[in-house]
Amino acid sequence: MSNTPLFRTLIADDMLSVDRVIRSRLHSDVVLIRQVAEYIISAGGKRLRPALTLLAGKALGFEGPILHEQAAMVEFIHTATLLHDDVVDESGMRRGRQTANALFGNAASVLVGDFLYTRAFQMMVTTQNMRVLEVMAEATNIIAEGEVLQLLNIGNTDVSEEQYLQVIQYKTAKLFEAAARVGALIAGATEAEEAALARYGMYLGTAFQIIDDVLDYSGDAETIGKALGDDLAEGKPTLPLIYTMRQGPEASAKVVREALEQASRDRFPAVLTAVQSCGALDYARSEAEKAAEQAAAALAPLPDTPVRAALAELARLSVERDA
């Protein structure tokens, strides 16, 4: 019996088509653009956002090349944000290998990120669907706001859980929402179907990011493809830290506050002990599980098909992963 998730099985051939679109659309006469873009795209990754576009379309009975094109477009937007993120965060590792900025320099990473953004908008235009453009224009704008909000929160020990959720909903979940919405729009969804898939994407993205933040304090560095403690080293107040500062014993809260203010990886062992001993990781996981359950519940208006079951499975898997 295969261990491949249902959602992967249902879109396996489509994902091959998406990869072909990605390869063809990466073409540029400028060699450095091809090198940097190829490097980061070939790193693979989960390809969850384009998968979501495909699944949303299929959930409404739609197939075809336009869906592949728009799924690739969504991946280009995501890849552009990664290129820019790694420069801002001064990251050296992603998915178990050097980041593009570590290899090619910051300037090349930022400029190739711009190329991918603009290429994505060229791809949106091919739909001749104004709603797709509206959805993606709003999403990219909100993602940028999320990046700036996160920057403002660096080293801030007063960040509330609500402020944290706003950042991850802007920075991460918004693209999940847009990916699902685009698939729905291409498929000619009703307003109710589009809204259902958008809600699903937003909750899925929220659950996904909370688990990412949990794994920074409980994962295996080799499995998750980045050094544990990266968030701490960058001074990011994520949910496990916020919970520890608000609900943990004063000694644990003090350890976390000082480590965040200094954005120091040296304090990671002490922070790890503080976070693990006060139930912060269990709390964060339970919040992720609630979001995943809301994602699955949002699917109710959709036709009862294997694709809907696969979307529900994806919500569950988003919180059960170890990478």
Secondary structure as UniProt FT lines:
FT   HELIX           6..10
FT   HELIX           12..25
FT   HELIX           31..41
FT   TURN            42..43
FT   HELIX           48..59
FT   TURN            60..61
FT   HELIX           65..88
FT   TURN            89..90
FT   STRAND          93..94
FT   TURN            95..96
FT   STRAND          97..98
FT   HELIX           100..104
FT   HELIX           106..125
FT   TURN            126..128
FT   HELIX           130..153
FT   TURN            154..155
FT   TURN            157..158
FT   HELIX           161..168
FT   HELIX           169..173
FT   HELIX           174..186
FT   TURN            187..188
FT   HELIX           191..218
FT   HELIX           221..224
FT   TURN            228..229
FT   HELIX           230..233
FT   TURN            234..235
FT   HELIX           239..247
FT   HELIX           250..262
FT   HELIX           265..267
FT   HELIX           268..277
FT   TURN            278..279
FT   HELIX           280..298
FT   TURN            299..301
FT   HELIX           306..320
//
